[in-house]
Amino acid sequence: MNIKVINNISDDVFVDYFKNIFEKTPLLAKLVVSKKPFKNKTHLIDIFMKEFDNLDIISKKKIIKKHPDLGSRIEISENLTKLSKNEQENAGLDKCTPEEYDFFHKMNNEFKLKFDIPFIFAVKGSNKKIIIEEFKKRLINADIDKEFHESVKQVKKIALFRLEDSVND
């Protein structure tokens, strides 16, 4: 969809189209739609990022917790948004062996127990090996605040990829 179309669609259609830019968070789309018209794609992206940055820590944590576990058995998962499913499939996470699914399940659980948030990683352009190495690296981190900030960074990166894919110049 291009900016001209985006500027002319109803607020309800806008919110529906952009509700999963930040995983299952139509609130951000509602905040952004009030800023129409957008000059261009970059302007729209900047507004989404600023609205996210303006959220308090509790709200950001809620958004982080809405993200699905990486490497879950996505072929049977009903809770994945279409965007999340496509991102995980493109990284090859839908083709895990049973042992790899077990590994991801174990790592996801350890991560959530340690940090009280899911492991967040913008998987676009990655593969299972890169994701596993990132998982291991971040799981040995002992600083909860550092991990929270890394998760925020990854959520924004995911949103940026989604916006770039959803909006034409």
C-alpha positions as CSV (number, residue, x, y, z in Angstrom):
1,M,0.0,0.0,0.0
2,N,1.4,3.4,-0.8
3,I,1.3,6.6,1.2
4,K,-1.4,8.2,-0.9
5,V,-3.7,5.2,-0.3
6,I,-2.8,5.1,3.4
7,N,-3.6,8.7,3.8
8,N,-7.0,8.2,2.2
9,I,-8.2,5.0,3.9
10,S,-10.5,5.1,6.9
11,D,-9.1,5.1,10.4
12,D,-10.6,1.6,11.0
13,V,-9.0,0.2,7.8
14,F,-5.7,1.8,8.8
15,V,-5.8,0.2,12.3
16,D,-6.7,-3.2,10.9
17,Y,-3.9,-3.0,8.3
18,F,-1.2,-1.9,10.8
19,K,-2.4,-3.6,14.0
20,N,0.4,-6.2,14.0
21,I,3.3,-4.0,13.1
22,F,4.0,-4.2,16.9
23,E,2.8,-7.7,17.6
24,K,-1.0,-7.7,18.4
25,T,-0.9,-4.0,19.4
26,P,-3.7,-2.1,17.6
27,L,-3.2,0.7,20.2
28,L,0.0,1.9,18.3
29,A,-1.8,1.9,15.0
30,K,-4.6,4.0,16.7
31,L,-2.1,6.5,18.0
32,V,-0.4,6.7,14.6
33,V,-3.5,7.1,12.5
34,S,-4.3,10.4,14.3
35,K,-1.1,11.8,12.8
36,K,-2.4,11.6,9.2
37,P,-1.5,12.7,6.6
38,F,1.9,11.2,6.3
39,K,4.5,12.9,4.0
40,N,6.1,9.7,2.9
41,K,7.0,6.2,4.0
42,T,9.8,7.5,6.2
43,H,7.5,9.9,8.0
44,L,5.0,7.1,8.7
45,I,7.8,4.8,10.0
46,D,9.2,7.6,12.2
47,I,5.8,8.2,13.8
48,F,5.4,4.5,14.6
49,M,8.8,4.4,16.2
50,K,8.2,7.6,18.2
51,E,4.9,6.4,19.5
52,F,6.5,3.2,20.6
53,D,9.4,5.1,22.2
54,N,6.8,7.2,24.1
55,L,5.3,4.2,25.8
56,D,6.1,3.5,29.4
57,I,8.2,0.5,30.4
58,I,5.2,-1.5,31.5
59,S,3.5,-1.0,28.1
60,K,6.7,-2.0,26.2
61,K,7.0,-5.1,28.3
62,K,3.4,-6.0,27.5
63,I,4.2,-5.7,23.8
64,I,7.3,-7.8,24.2
65,K,5.3,-10.5,25.9
66,K,2.9,-10.6,22.9
67,H,5.6,-12.0,20.7
68,P,5.5,-15.7,20.1
69,D,8.3,-18.1,21.0
70,L,10.8,-18.6,18.3
71,G,11.0,-22.1,16.9
72,S,7.7,-23.3,18.4
73,R,5.9,-25.8,16.3
74,I,4.5,-23.0,14.1
75,E,2.8,-25.4,11.7
76,I,0.3,-26.2,14.4
77,S,0.4,-22.9,16.3
78,E,-2.8,-20.9,16.1
79,N,-1.6,-17.9,18.0
80,L,0.9,-16.6,15.5
81,T,0.0,-13.6,13.4
82,K,0.4,-14.0,9.7
83,L,3.5,-11.7,9.9
84,S,5.1,-13.7,12.7
85,K,4.5,-17.0,10.9
86,N,6.0,-15.7,7.6
87,E,9.0,-14.3,9.4
88,Q,9.7,-17.6,11.2
89,E,9.1,-19.6,8.0
90,N,11.5,-17.4,6.1
91,A,14.2,-18.1,8.7
92,G,13.6,-21.8,8.3
93,L,12.0,-22.3,11.7
94,D,9.1,-24.3,10.2
95,K,11.6,-26.9,9.1
96,C,13.1,-27.8,12.5
97,T,13.9,-31.4,13.4
98,P,12.1,-32.8,16.5
99,E,15.4,-32.3,18.4
100,E,15.6,-28.6,17.2
101,Y,12.0,-28.0,18.3
102,D,12.8,-29.5,21.7
103,F,15.9,-27.3,21.9
104,F,14.0,-24.1,21.1
105,H,11.3,-25.1,23.6
106,K,13.9,-25.6,26.3
107,M,15.7,-22.3,25.5
108,N,12.4,-20.3,25.3
109,N,11.4,-21.6,28.7
110,E,14.8,-20.9,30.3
111,F,14.8,-17.4,28.8
112,K,11.3,-16.6,30.1
113,L,12.2,-17.9,33.6
114,K,15.3,-15.8,33.7
115,F,14.0,-12.6,32.2
116,D,10.2,-12.8,32.5
117,I,9.9,-12.0,28.8
118,P,10.2,-14.1,25.7
119,F,13.3,-14.2,23.6
120,I,12.9,-11.6,20.9
121,F,15.0,-11.6,17.8
122,A,14.3,-10.0,14.4
123,V,14.8,-13.1,12.3
124,K,14.6,-11.5,8.9
125,G,17.7,-12.5,7.0
126,S,18.7,-15.0,9.6
127,N,18.7,-18.8,9.8
128,K,18.4,-21.4,12.5
129,K,22.1,-21.4,13.2
130,I,22.3,-17.6,13.7
131,I,19.2,-17.6,15.9
132,I,20.5,-20.4,18.1
133,E,23.8,-18.6,18.5
134,E,22.0,-15.4,19.5
135,F,19.8,-17.4,21.9
136,K,22.9,-18.8,23.6
137,K,24.7,-15.5,23.8
138,R,21.8,-13.6,25.3
139,L,20.8,-16.4,27.7
140,I,24.2,-16.2,29.5
141,N,23.6,-12.5,30.1
142,A,22.9,-11.8,33.7
143,D,21.7,-8.2,33.4
144,I,17.9,-8.1,33.2
145,D,17.8,-4.4,32.3
146,K,20.3,-4.9,29.5
147,E,18.1,-7.8,28.1
148,F,15.0,-5.7,28.3
149,H,16.7,-2.9,26.3
150,E,17.9,-5.5,23.8
151,S,14.4,-6.9,23.5
152,V,13.0,-3.3,22.9
153,K,15.6,-2.9,20.2
154,Q,14.6,-6.2,18.6
155,V,10.9,-5.3,18.7
156,K,11.6,-2.0,17.0
157,K,13.7,-3.8,14.3
158,I,10.8,-6.3,13.7
159,A,8.4,-3.4,13.4
160,L,10.7,-1.6,11.0
161,F,11.0,-4.7,8.8
162,R,7.2,-5.1,8.8
163,L,6.6,-1.4,7.9
164,E,9.2,-1.6,5.1
165,D,7.3,-4.6,3.7
166,S,3.9,-3.1,4.2
167,V,4.3,0.3,2.7
168,N,5.4,1.1,-0.8
169,D,7.3,4.3,-1.7
